[in-house]
Every structure is written in structure tokens, then in C-alpha cells.
Amino acid sequence: MTVESAKRLAEQRQHQMFPVLEPDDVARMSRFGEQRHFGPGDFLRRAGQRPPGIFVLLSGRIVIKQRNGLGAIEPLAEYGPGEFLGEVGQLGGAASFSDVEALVAVEALLITADRLRALIIGEADLGARIMRALILRRMLLVESGKSGPVLIGRPQSPQLLRLQGFLRRNAQPHQYVQPSECDTTTALLEQYGATADDVLAICPSGAVLVNPGEAQFARCIGMLDARVRTETFDVLIVGAGPGGLAAAVYAASEGLKVAVVEGRNFGGQAGASARIENYLGFPTGVSGLELTGRALVQAQKFGAEIMIPTQACLLDCSRSDPDGLLRLQLDDGRWLHARVVVIASGARYRRPDVPRLSELEGRGIWYWASAAEAALCANAEVALVGGGNSAGQAAVYLAGHAAKVTMFVRGPNLAAGMSRYLIDRIAHTPNIELRTHSELSSLRGDRASGLQGMTWKDRRTGQLLESDIRSLFLFIGAEPESDWLEGCGVNVDAKGFVLTGGAAMSSVAANTCPLPLETNVPGVFAVGDVRARSIKRVGGAIGEGAAVVAMIHQYLAA
């Protein structure tokens, strides 16, 4: 979506995005908040800091100020009585992207995040209007490209594309500025010693980072905190794909204290799907990012805490602490404690065994087909490897941007791993060519120039085919994300997929039998793609995520 279309969206939904509450609405909200006073020049919230909640203005006026792409602070909007501040990030305690300053004496109602969730659920009609406004405001922030952290780097920089991809896949707004924009950006790059491939990330607080890792960047923009966690969670879910998010929604809605740990972005592999057309209830299809994004907000609405990006490193199943809890160690060294753990870590993208692959990743080789990658190969020819549904959805999406999409598969056709509707769609898309019995043999290029071409092998004849295609998308399946379970004693099959139910009984006492989604370790469950014998479909993962909550209640009751 362009800036102009984002403006049109704002105009069309102005009354939904920025409603002026009636006195009766404010009175109903007052049961969930406390009154605060601010003098002229006081800040209700600061950019980069976690606000205490949302504010409903009772009297006075405030101004919202945003740091633009060149480091200057400029006013964006003014609010008056009956209006409220905040966007959907406040449900999860996210940091503010802007400063909010009182222009005159202000009386406001502060509603903290937990009370906001109580309001949304307790006052269904009013809560729905508030929720809609919060969601639409985040959409506007993302689509406008005028809010959030500022990224400075050349358009083809792998570091820039990496951070942009991270932000987009987590529905985080950001601004982009080209290095040659003006003297200010040039001076910043020189000041921090940035090279042509580097990216400068300016956080809402004003802090500047060079090529930050995702976790470092997330902490800087207030998306992730580093607090020591001593509380006990009823349910700790590892993975924010469809299965993990479904478990979070159902568990949190039933009053359990829930946290979700995810190392990269919400949505899992489903989030990479440009359009899912066979998911129940969406006859015109829905993107994986949209479907799982809604699930994420729904989980936060019921009080589930989402920790992204936070990698699970080790599960301690000894229950050796005085309360007999399971313990999960995170990549930053912290420990989380829980009564139950749900393994929903899914699977990671499989990489073909081709020399120099890692050297060219992010430089013409991609594992995700989003708007960013599509823009890079607009009107050019691209190659795509894979014969599953994700590959088919990516091919159809890319065909709308690229001059030609050539699909390479090892087998004789697409029937083995792809839904019929996608096979038909590909067959009727004129700029998609299918090449069967083919596998990637070698790559040409280097880190400086990126991918310059590749060689394919006909598996029947051994003949090699040279190609100068400079964009390669890999969708060749996945391997289970189960390495972090080593040492816990959870049984897995020969490929590393987690065994549950009767299949997990080899090391369980003879007089016990795990529940259908429970592993051989009591209180440790598994759902979705990481589970052995799961059907590897979005609907299946969501069904398992819902079903596991009933089993968790059964386990906790026992």
C-alpha cells in the first residue's frame, strides 16, 4: 500500500479510527481507570518508553509529536476531550512511537493494559469500538511509513532487507530513508562508520544502532523487554505459529496465565503464505500474515503475553525446584517457570546442499515472498524451488510482480504435495513455467554483487542447464525446531518430530498413558508442524492448539 492509499484508508475510516466518545461512554470507561492531571508542557508518554496504558481525555488538549526520518521532531495531531490515545500495541505493553505533550492543563483517565483488556471484554459493545480503533491505528502506522524507528541504508542492502522483513513480519511500523536523502543522513552514516552494505537504525528514543540483531533492535524500539521473570505461568507456549497462537487464545480466554515465546516472528511458516484459499470461513482467501496477526491480537486481548523475538534454548523437565515447575531458558539467559509447556515451535526452512548458499542468502536468495522481495524482482525473471502449498502460493503471488516465474521441482509433477486449487491456478497463470525432474546444482555470484546466476540438473539425464536468473526463492520443506528439547527427555522420531500420545509411550510408566497431544514427559504437550504425524496444515495446527487446552485442564486438575 502506498502513502496515498494509506491516507485514503485513514479518511474512509476516520470515524472508526479516531472516534469522539460520548459522555456515557466515558462514564462507563471510568470504572476501569483512574484520573490523572497534567500541567502545560507535561508529557503523557515518551517515545521509546512503555506508557502506563491508554489515556482518555476529559479536558484540555494534547499534541502528538513524531521523530521524522531526518531526526527532527514534528507535530502530527492534536487531541481534545472525548478522544483517547493509544494503538493495539498497548494491549501487550509495547513502547510508544511518539511523544504526547499537554498543550494546556489536562485531565485524563488512565486505563492500564490489564484494565483495558477487562474493559474490552466486560463492555462488549464499547470494547469492540475501542478495539477496532486500536487495530486500525496500528494498520495506519504500518502502511503510512511515517512512524516508528528509522532505517537508513541503500535499497539493496541485505542488512536493510533483513530488518525491514523482521519489522513487516511482526506488523511493526517503520520509516525508511535513503543514504543520499540529504546532508543529515550522509553525516550520520559517516559518524557511525557505516559502509555501503550497512544499515543505521534510529530507535524512537533517539538511540542509533548499526546492523543490530533482531533481539537488540526489538529491545531498542520497546518491542521486547529484558525484565527478570520470577512469576509462574500456567501455560508456557514455545512458538507463535497457528498452533501456538490458537493454544494461547483458548488458554488465556479460559483464565490461565499464558506466555508465548517466539524466536523470529509470529505466524510461523503460515505467515509466509501470500494467500490461503482453503481455510474455513474465508471464501475469497486470506493472507497468512493477516490470519495469524488477528490471532496474535486476540491472544493479547485475553491477556496472553507475547515475547518476540525470544529464542527458547533449553527446557529443564527435572521439576527440581520446590514448586515442581518446568523451567525454560531463553537466549538472553533468563529463565521462565511454568506448570505446563506446549511445544509449538514448528519447523525451520530446509536449505539445499549447494555450495555458497549461505554467502548469497539475502543477496538474491530468499525464503520468504513478501512485498519487499516482490519489489526487488519487479518485471524480472525469478526462479522458485519447491512443490508444496507454500511454494505454490509464493509462485502465484510473485507472478503478479515478476516478468516470469520458473518453478523447479524434483518430481514429475506438483500432485504429491500441493492442493488441487493451487495446481490449477499455476496452470492458468501464463507467466509461470513449471520444470519437473530438476534440482539446483550450483550458484554464481559473491557477497558484493549478489546472485548472478545458477545451474540446474535434469535428474533423468544428468544434463546441466545454465541460467542468469538473479532472484531465487526456496520453498523446499522444513525440519522440526526441536533441538532445544535435548536433555529434557522428550521422545522424538528419527527426523526429530515430537512424539505424542500412544506413540510416545516407550519411556512412560506402564500404568500411565499420555494424553493424545501430550509427550512422554508429563505436562509437556506438542501441537502443529513440530508434532510427529500432524497433518501440516494451518487448519490442523489451529485445531490441535484448541484441543490441547482441554487436555491441559485435565492434566492440571489431576
C-alpha positions in Angstrom: 0.0 0.0 0.0 1.3 3.5 -0.9 1.3 6.5 1.3 -1.5 7.9 -0.8 -3.7 4.8 -0.3 -2.9 4.8 3.4 -4.2 8.4 3.5 -7.4 7.3 1.7 -7.8 4.5 4.2 -7.5 7.0 7.1 -10.0 9.3 5.5 -12.5 6.4 4.9 -12.2 5.1 8.4 -11.6 8.3 10.3 -14.7 7.9 12.5 -13.7 4.4 13.4 -10.0 5.1 13.9 -10.4 8.3 15.9 -13.9 8.3 17.5 -15.0 11.1 19.9 -16.6 9.3 22.8 -20.0 10.3 24.2 -20.2 11.3 27.9 -21.9 8.0 28.6 -19.0 6.1 27.0 -16.5 7.9 29.2 -18.6 7.3 32.3 -18.6 3.5 31.5 -14.8 3.6 30.9 -14.2 5.5 34.2 -14.9 2.2 36.1 -11.7 0.8 34.6 -9.4 3.8 35.1 -8.0 6.4 37.4 -7.9 10.2 36.8 -4.6 11.9 36.2 -3.7 15.6 35.9 -1.0 17.1 33.7 0.2 20.7 33.5 1.1 22.5 30.3 4.3 21.0 28.9 4.0 17.7 30.8 4.4 14.5 28.8 1.7 11.9 29.0 4.0 9.5 27.3 7.5 9.5 25.7 8.8 7.9 22.5 10.6 4.6 23.2 9.2 4.2 26.6 6.3 1.9 27.7 3.3 4.0 28.5 1.3 3.1 31.6 -1.8 2.4 29.4 -4.2 4.4 27.2 -5.4 7.9 28.1 -9.0 9.2 27.7 -9.0 13.0 27.6 -11.6 14.6 29.9 -10.5 18.2 29.5 -7.7 20.2 27.8 -5.7 19.5 24.7 -2.6 17.5 23.9 -0.3 17.3 20.8 1.4 14.1 19.4 4.9 14.6 18.2 6.8 12.2 15.9 10.5 12.0 15.1 10.7 12.1 11.3 13.2 10.3 9.1 15.8 13.1 9.4 15.8 13.3 13.2 13.6 16.3 13.6 10.6 16.3 16.0 7.4 17.5 14.3 3.7 17.7 15.5 1.4 15.2 14.0 -2.1 15.7 15.5 -3.9 17.3 18.4 -6.5 15.6 20.6 -9.2 17.1 22.8 -12.0 16.0 25.2 -13.7 12.6 24.4 -10.7 11.3 22.4 -8.3 8.6 23.6 -4.6 7.8 22.9 -3.1 4.5 22.1 -2.9 1.8 19.4 -3.1 -2.0 19.6 0.5 -2.3 20.8 -0.7 -1.1 24.2 -2.6 -4.4 24.8 0.8 -6.0 25.1 2.6 -3.2 26.8 4.6 -2.1 23.8 6.6 1.2 23.8 5.2 4.4 22.3 6.4 5.5 18.9 5.7 9.2 19.7 5.8 11.9 22.4 2.5 13.1 23.8 2.6 16.6 25.4 -0.1 18.6 27.2 -0.7 22.0 25.5 -2.7 23.3 28.4 -3.8 21.8 31.7 -5.2 18.3 31.0 -7.4 15.9 33.0 -7.2 12.4 31.6 -8.4 8.9 32.5 -5.6 6.4 32.6 -6.6 2.8 31.8 -3.7 0.4 32.3 -3.2 -2.6 29.9 -4.8 -5.2 32.2 -7.8 -2.9 32.9 -8.0 -2.2 29.2 -8.4 -5.9 28.5 -11.0 -6.1 31.2 -12.9 -3.2 29.6 -12.8 -4.7 26.1 -14.2 -8.0 27.4 -16.6 -6.5 30.1 -18.1 -3.8 27.9 -18.6 -5.8 24.8 -20.2 -3.1 22.5 -17.9 -0.2 23.7 -15.0 -2.6 23.8 -15.4 -3.6 20.2 -15.4 0.0 19.1 -12.2 0.7 21.1 -10.5 -2.5 19.8 -11.4 -1.6 16.2 -9.9 1.8 16.6 -6.7 0.4 18.2 -6.2 -2.1 15.4 -6.9 0.4 12.6 -4.4 2.9 14.1 -1.7 0.2 14.1 -2.6 -0.5 10.4 -2.3 3.2 9.6 1.1 3.4 11.3 2.4 0.4 9.4 1.1 1.4 6.0 1.9 5.1 6.1 5.7 4.5 6.6 5.8 7.7 8.7 6.1 6.3 12.2 8.3 4.1 14.3 12.1 3.5 14.0 14.0 5.0 11.1 16.1 2.8 8.8 18.9 4.3 6.7 20.6 2.2 4.1 20.8 1.5 0.3 17.7 -0.3 -1.0 19.6 -3.5 -2.0 21.4 -3.8 1.3 20.9 -7.3 2.8 21.1 -5.7 6.3 18.3 -3.3 5.4 16.1 -6.0 3.9 16.7 -8.2 6.9 15.4 -5.6 9.4 12.6 -4.5 7.1 11.5 -8.1 6.8 11.6 -8.5 10.6 9.5 -5.4 11.2 7.0 -6.3 8.4 6.5 -9.8 9.6 5.8 -8.6 13.1 3.5 -5.7 12.0 5.8 -3.1 13.3 5.7 0.4 11.7 9.0 1.9 10.5 10.3 4.7 8.3 12.9 4.3 5.5 15.3 7.0 4.4 17.9 6.6 1.5 21.5 7.4 2.4 21.6 10.2 -0.2 18.4 11.8 1.1 20.3 14.9 2.5 23.4 16.1 4.3 22.0 14.9 7.6 21.8 11.2 6.6 25.2 11.4 5.0 26.7 12.8 8.2 25.0 10.2 10.3 26.5 7.4 8.2 29.9 8.9 8.4 29.6 9.5 12.1 28.9 5.8 12.8 31.4 4.5 10.2 28.7 2.8 8.1 29.7 1.1 4.9 27.6 0.7 1.7 26.0 -2.5 3.0 25.4 -1.3 6.5 22.1 0.0 7.8 21.6 2.6 10.6 18.6 2.0 12.8 17.3 5.1 14.7 15.0 4.0 17.5 12.0 6.1 18.7 14.1 7.1 21.8 16.8 8.5 19.5 19.3 5.7 20.1 21.3 4.7 17.0 22.4 1.2 16.1 24.5 -0.2 13.3 23.3 -3.5 11.8 21.6 -4.6 15.0 20.4 -8.1 15.6 16.7 -8.6 15.8 16.6 -9.0 19.6 18.8 -6.0 20.1 16.7 -4.0 17.8 13.4 -5.2 19.4 14.6 -4.1 22.8 15.7 -0.7 21.4 12.2 0.0 19.9 10.4 -1.2 23.0 9.0 -4.3 21.4 10.8 -6.6 23.9 11.8 -6.1 27.5 14.6 -7.7 29.5 13.0 -7.9 32.9 13.9 -10.8 35.2 10.8 -13.0 35.3 10.1 -14.7 38.6 6.3 -15.4 38.2 4.8 -18.7 37.4 2.9 -19.2 34.2 0.1 -21.8 34.0 1.0 -22.4 30.3 4.2 -21.6 28.5 3.9 -21.9 24.7 7.1 -22.1 22.6 6.2 -20.9 19.1 3.8 -18.3 17.7 2.6 -20.1 14.6 -1.1 -21.0 14.1 -1.0 -23.9 16.6 0.8 -21.9 19.3 -1.5 -18.8 18.9 -4.6 -21.0 18.9 -3.5 -22.5 22.2 -2.7 -19.1 23.6 -6.2 -17.7 22.6 -8.1 -20.6 24.2 -5.9 -20.9 27.3 -5.9 -17.2 28.1 -9.6 -16.8 27.4 -10.3 -19.5 30.0 -8.4 -17.7 32.7 -5.0 -19.3 32.5 -1.8 -17.2 32.8 -0.1 -17.7 29.4 3.1 -16.6 27.8 4.2 -17.3 24.2 7.9 -17.4 23.3 8.9 -16.9 19.6 12.4 -16.5 18.2 11.6 -14.8 14.9 8.1 -13.6 14.1 4.5 -14.5 14.7 2.8 -16.7 12.1 5.4 -19.4 11.6 5.6 -20.7 8.0 1.9 -19.9 7.6 2.8 -16.2 7.9 4.8 -16.6 4.6 1.7 -17.6 2.7 0.6 -14.8 0.4 -3.0 -16.2 0.2 -4.6 -19.2 1.9 -7.7 -20.1 -0.1 -8.8 -23.3 1.6 -9.1 -22.1 5.1 -12.6 -22.4 6.5 -14.7 -19.2 6.6 -12.6 -17.2 4.1 -14.1 -17.9 0.6 -12.0 -15.2 -1.1 -8.8 -16.3 0.8 -6.8 -14.6 3.5 -3.0 -14.0 3.7 -1.2 -16.0 6.3 0.1 -12.7 7.9 -3.4 -11.3 8.2 -4.9 -14.5 9.7 -2.1 -15.0 12.3 -1.9 -11.3 13.0 -5.6 -11.3 14.1 -4.9 -14.4 16.2 -2.0 -12.6 17.9 -4.1 -9.6 18.8 -6.9 -11.9 20.0 -4.4 -13.7 22.3 -3.2 -10.3 23.7 -6.8 -9.3 24.2 -7.3 -12.2 26.6 -4.1 -11.4 28.5 -1.5 -13.7 26.9 2.0 -12.3 27.0 3.9 -12.4 23.7 7.7 -12.4 23.7 9.1 -11.8 20.3 11.9 -12.3 19.3 13.0 -14.6 22.2 14.5 -17.9 21.4 14.0 -21.0 23.6 17.3 -22.6 24.3 16.8 -25.3 26.9 13.8 -27.0 28.6 14.5 -28.3 32.1 12.0 -31.1 32.8 13.5 -32.2 36.1 11.0 -30.2 38.2 13.7 -30.0 40.8 12.6 -26.6 42.2 10.5 -26.5 45.4 7.3 -25.9 43.4 7.9 -28.7 41.0 7.8 -26.4 37.9 9.1 -26.8 34.4 11.8 -24.3 33.5 12.6 -22.8 30.1 15.9 -20.9 29.4 15.9 -18.1 26.9 18.7 -17.0 24.6 19.3 -14.0 26.8 20.0 -16.2 29.8 16.7 -15.6 31.6 14.5 -18.5 32.9 10.7 -18.8 32.8 8.7 -21.1 35.0 5.5 -22.9 34.2 3.2 -25.7 35.2 2.7 -26.8 31.6 4.7 -26.3 28.4 3.3 -26.6 24.9 5.8 -27.3 22.2 4.6 -25.4 19.1 8.0 -24.4 17.7 7.1 -25.6 14.2 9.8 -26.2 11.6 12.6 -24.2 10.1 13.2 -23.8 6.3 15.2 -26.5 4.8 18.3 -25.4 2.9 19.6 -27.3 -0.2 23.1 -28.7 0.0 24.6 -26.3 -2.5 28.0 -24.6 -2.2 28.0 -20.8 -1.3 24.3 -20.8 -0.4 24.8 -19.1 2.9 27.1 -16.5 1.3 24.3 -15.4 -1.1 21.3 -15.5 1.3 19.7 -12.1 1.4 21.6 -11.2 -1.8 19.2 -12.7 -4.3 18.3 -15.8 -2.4 15.1 -15.7 -0.3 13.0 -17.9 1.9 10.0 -15.6 2.0 7.9 -13.9 -0.7 6.6 -10.6 0.7 6.1 -7.2 -0.8 9.7 -6.3 -0.2 11.1 -9.2 -2.1 8.5 -8.8 -4.9 9.5 -5.2 -5.4 13.2 -6.2 -5.8 12.3 -8.6 -8.7 9.6 -6.5 -10.4 9.5 -7.1 -14.1 12.4 -9.5 -13.9 12.6 -13.3 -14.2 12.7 -15.3 -10.9 13.3 -18.9 -10.1 11.4 -20.8 -7.3 12.2 -24.2 -5.9 9.5 -26.3 -4.2 6.4 -28.2 -4.8 4.3 -27.7 -1.7 1.5 -25.3 -0.9 3.8 -22.6 0.3 5.7 -22.8 -2.9 2.5 -22.6 -5.0 1.2 -19.6 -3.1 4.5 -17.8 -3.5 4.7 -18.5 -7.2 1.2 -17.2 -7.8 2.0 -14.1 -5.7 5.3 -13.4 -7.4 3.7 -13.9 -10.9 1.8 -10.7 -10.2 5.1 -8.7 -10.0 7.8 -10.6 -11.9 8.0 -10.9 -15.7 8.3 -14.7 -15.4 8.4 -17.3 -12.6 10.1 -20.6 -13.3 9.2 -23.3 -10.8 11.7 -26.2 -10.4 10.5 -29.4 -8.7 12.4 -32.7 -8.3 9.4 -34.9 -9.1 7.3 -35.5 -12.2 4.5 -33.0 -11.2 3.0 -31.0 -8.4 0.4 -33.5 -7.3 2.4 -35.1 -4.5 2.5 -32.1 -2.2 0.2 -29.3 -3.5 -3.5 -28.7 -3.2 -5.5 -29.1 -6.4 -6.7 -25.4 -6.5 -3.1 -24.2 -6.5 -2.1 -26.6 -9.2 -5.0 -25.3 -11.3 -4.1 -21.7 -10.5 -0.5 -22.2 -11.6 -1.5 -24.0 -14.8 -3.7 -21.0 -15.8 -1.1 -18.3 -14.9 0.7 -17.6 -18.2 3.9 -16.3 -16.8 4.6 -19.3 -14.6 6.6 -22.1 -16.2 6.9 -25.5 -14.4 10.1 -27.5 -14.9 9.9 -31.0 -13.4 12.7 -33.5 -12.6 15.0 -30.6 -11.8 17.3 -29.8 -8.9 19.6 -26.9 -8.0 23.2 -27.8 -8.7 25.4 -24.6 -8.2 25.2 -20.9 -7.7 27.2 -18.0 -9.3 27.9 -14.6 -7.6 29.5 -13.2 -4.5 28.6 -11.1 -1.5 29.4 -7.8 -3.3 27.5 -8.5 -6.5 24.8 -10.8 -5.2 23.4 -13.8 -7.0 24.4 -13.7 -10.7 23.0 -17.0 -11.9 22.6 -20.7 -11.2 22.9 -24.2 -12.7 20.1 -26.8 -12.8 20.4 -30.5 -13.2 17.9 -32.7 -15.1 17.6 -35.7 -12.7 16.7 -38.1 -15.5 19.5 -37.3 -18.0 22.1 -35.5 -15.8 22.2 -32.6 -18.3 23.1 -29.2 -16.8 21.2 -26.0 -17.6 22.7 -22.6 -17.1 20.6 -19.7 -16.1 21.3 -16.0 -15.5 18.3 -15.5 -13.2 19.3 -13.3 -10.2 16.4 -14.0 -7.8 15.9 -17.4 -6.3 13.1 -18.3 -3.9 13.5 -21.5 -1.9 10.4 -23.4 -0.5 11.7 -26.9 -0.2 10.1 -28.0 3.1 11.2 -27.8 6.7 12.9 -29.6 9.5 11.4 -29.7 13.1 12.6 -27.0 15.5 13.2 -29.5 18.3 16.9 -29.1 19.1 16.1 -27.1 22.3 14.4 -30.2 23.8 17.7 -32.1 24.1 18.3 -33.1 27.7 14.6 -32.9 28.7 13.9 -36.5 27.7 11.1 -35.7 25.3 10.8 -38.5 22.7 11.2 -37.6 19.1 11.1 -39.7 15.9 14.0 -40.4 13.6 13.6 -37.0 11.9 13.3 -35.0 15.1 9.5 -34.6 15.2 8.0 -34.8 18.7 6.0 -37.9 19.6 2.7 -37.7 21.5 0.0 -39.9 22.8 0.5 -43.6 22.3 3.5 -43.1 20.1 5.4 -41.5 22.9 4.9 -44.4 25.4 8.3 -46.1 25.1 9.7 -44.4 28.2 6.4 -43.9 30.1 5.5 -45.9 33.2 3.4 -49.0 32.2 0.4 -47.9 34.2 0.2 -44.5 32.5 -0.6 -43.3 29.0 0.0 -39.7 27.8 -3.0 -37.7 26.6 -3.3 -37.6 22.8 -1.2 -34.4 22.5 1.0 -35.0 25.5 4.6 -36.2 25.2 6.2 -38.9 27.4 7.1 -36.1 29.8 4.1 -35.3 32.0 2.9 -31.7 31.5 4.7 -31.2 28.2 2.4 -31.1 25.1 3.1 -30.7 21.4 0.9 -29.2 18.6 1.4 -28.2 14.9 4.1 -28.9 12.5 6.7 -29.9 15.1 4.5 -32.9 16.2 5.0 -36.2 14.6 2.1 -37.4 12.4 0.4 -33.9 12.3 -1.2 -33.1 9.0 1.0 -30.0 8.4 -1.9 -27.7 7.5 -2.9 -24.4 9.1 -6.4 -25.7 10.0 -4.9 -28.8 11.6 -2.5 -26.8 13.7 -5.2 -24.4 14.9 -7.4 -27.4 15.8 -4.6 -29.0 17.8 -4.0 -25.7 19.5 -7.6 -25.5 20.6 -7.8 -29.2 21.6 -4.6 -29.1 23.7 -6.2 -26.6 26.2 -8.8 -29.2 27.2 -6.0 -31.7 27.9 -4.1 -29.0 29.8 -7.1 -28.5 32.1 -7.3 -32.3 32.5 -3.6 -32.5 33.4 -3.8 -29.6 35.9 -6.9 -31.0 37.5 -5.2 -34.3 38.1 
